[in-house]
């Protein structure tokens, strides 16, 4: 399995990189693009709030009764296909451009461009995305960014809060796995962008990228003997 890890201690303005040759290679973003779809959906009013359920007349079997928050946390692509289609191509292209997202390409199908390799993004650009989201440097309203950042919270332990989003997609050379986000540890913020590429088709990529993240935590001495954040 090939990989690339980028790490940024925001307080000290220091960086760590593994797999330097791959940091600018763009690949399918898969469900990590739900971050932008959630931001754009909330900003345009297509998504009212994180409790919004798609109206029954428009919902399919995979979205019936599902809230936006549940869809985000469970990587429900069907929900965000509806979001993208409802926003529309012109407005979605505006938010792609203003978010500086990867190659900014959409194609004609509003439901597949983040999974069919039309839209691509690099590990370096993913790190820039989470940095600007954390710092509030996008053109979205404060409420919009706060709601999405709250959805990214995966673990709270003592003085640590872990935020991330994962995605798994079909790349040209195998299965692509992403894990992007940040760790707030006491008074420090550590941003990360992890990309893994497995030449074998696998359904365990989310586990693999999360293991990479926790291996990093372990090398920094941030885990208990049971493998939990201290």
Buried (B, 14 or more C-beta within 10 A) or exposed (E): BEBBBBBBBBEEEEEEBBBEEBBEBBBBBBBBBBBBBBBBBBBBEBBEEBEBBBEEEEBEEEBEEBBBBBBBBEBBBBBBBBBBBBBEBEBBBBBBEEBEBBEBBBEEEBBBBBBEBBBBBBBBBBBBBBBBBBEEEBEBEEEBBEBBBEBBBBEEEEEBBBBBBBBBBBBEEBBBBBBBBBBBBEEEBBBBBBBBBBEEEBEEBBEBBBEBBBEBBEEEEBBEEEEBBE
